[in-house]
Amino acid sequence: MDFNQLFYQHQLAILKAPVPSPDQRGSRFDLVRHYARRITRLRAELGLPLYPASLLGAAT
């Protein structure tokens, strides 16, 4: 899965995450965390920074 697909699926998971009852707090973001871990792992494998330089105030 490429970055665009991962980001898309991650955003859908966030939008679809139900509001948890007090006894469900641990399971609310399982799918969201799954996609976040995959995005982080893919960035690391490709040697990419967490944020683009343009967001960190670097000159373009």
C-alpha atoms as a printed R data frame, in Angstrom:
   type eleno elety resid chain resno       x      y      z
1  ATOM     1    CA   MET     A     1   0.000  0.000  0.000
2  ATOM     2    CA   ASP     A     2   1.451  3.406 -0.893
3  ATOM     3    CA   PHE     A     3   1.391  6.545  1.265
4  ATOM     4    CA   ASN     A     4  -1.728  7.997 -0.314
5  ATOM     5    CA   GLN     A     5  -3.682  4.813  0.354
6  ATOM     6    CA   LEU     A     6  -2.372  4.602  3.926
7  ATOM     7    CA   PHE     A     7  -3.221  8.242  4.659
8  ATOM     8    CA   TYR     A     8  -6.674  7.805  3.121
9  ATOM     9    CA   GLN     A     9  -7.410  4.671  5.156
10 ATOM    10    CA   HIS     A    10  -6.055  6.346  8.301
11 ATOM    11    CA   GLN     A    11  -8.361  9.345  7.820
12 ATOM    12    CA   LEU     A    12 -11.365  7.083  7.195
13 ATOM    13    CA   ALA     A    13 -10.574  5.135 10.362
14 ATOM    14    CA   ILE     A    14 -10.462  8.383 12.343
15 ATOM    15    CA   LEU     A    15 -13.799  9.531 10.917
16 ATOM    16    CA   LYS     A    16 -15.472  6.176 11.545
17 ATOM    17    CA   ALA     A    17 -14.106  5.670 15.069
18 ATOM    18    CA   PRO     A    18 -17.092  5.459 17.420
19 ATOM    19    CA   VAL     A    19 -17.330  7.522 20.571
20 ATOM    20    CA   PRO     A    20 -16.403  5.006 23.259
21 ATOM    21    CA   SER     A    21 -18.306  4.188 26.374
22 ATOM    22    CA   PRO     A    22 -16.125  4.148 29.523
23 ATOM    23    CA   ASP     A    23 -15.634  0.358 29.287
24 ATOM    24    CA   GLN     A    24 -14.499  0.527 25.613
25 ATOM    25    CA   ARG     A    25 -11.766  3.168 25.864
26 ATOM    26    CA   GLY     A    26  -8.968  0.728 25.065
27 ATOM    27    CA   SER     A    27 -10.408 -0.388 21.719
28 ATOM    28    CA   ARG     A    28 -11.543  2.940 20.236
29 ATOM    29    CA   PHE     A    29  -8.533  3.688 18.062
30 ATOM    30    CA   ASP     A    30  -7.249  0.207 17.269
31 ATOM    31    CA   LEU     A    31  -7.679  0.654 13.503
32 ATOM    32    CA   VAL     A    32  -6.406  4.233 13.656
33 ATOM    33    CA   ARG     A    33  -3.279  3.076 15.494
34 ATOM    34    CA   HIS     A    34  -2.825  0.246 13.020
35 ATOM    35    CA   TYR     A    35  -2.618  2.654 10.087
36 ATOM    36    CA   ALA     A    36  -0.470  5.121 12.053
37 ATOM    37    CA   ARG     A    37   2.060  2.347 12.777
38 ATOM    38    CA   ARG     A    38   2.099  1.320  9.120
39 ATOM    39    CA   ILE     A    39   2.693  4.925  8.017
40 ATOM    40    CA   THR     A    40   5.507  5.322 10.567
41 ATOM    41    CA   ARG     A    41   7.083  2.028  9.511
42 ATOM    42    CA   LEU     A    42   6.945  2.943  5.811
43 ATOM    43    CA   ARG     A    43   8.515  6.351  6.510
44 ATOM    44    CA   ALA     A    44  11.344  4.677  8.430
45 ATOM    45    CA   GLU     A    45  11.931  2.098  5.685
46 ATOM    46    CA   LEU     A    46  12.159  4.861  3.084
47 ATOM    47    CA   GLY     A    47  14.283  7.140  5.282
48 ATOM    48    CA   LEU     A    48  11.686  9.913  5.249
49 ATOM    49    CA   PRO     A    49  11.314 12.506  8.023
50 ATOM    50    CA   LEU     A    50   8.211 12.608 10.192
51 ATOM    51    CA   TYR     A    51   7.258 16.036  8.795
52 ATOM    52    CA   PRO     A    52   8.182 17.665  5.472
53 ATOM    53    CA   ALA     A    53  10.886 20.351  5.735
54 ATOM    54    CA   SER     A    54   8.387 22.956  4.499
55 ATOM    55    CA   LEU     A    55   6.297 22.453  7.651
56 ATOM    56    CA   LEU     A    56   9.330 22.880  9.877
57 ATOM    57    CA   GLY     A    57  10.093 26.365  8.560
58 ATOM    58    CA   ALA     A    58  12.931 25.370  6.224
59 ATOM    59    CA   ALA     A    59  13.463 27.455  3.126
60 ATOM    60    CA   THR     A    60  12.252 25.864 -0.092
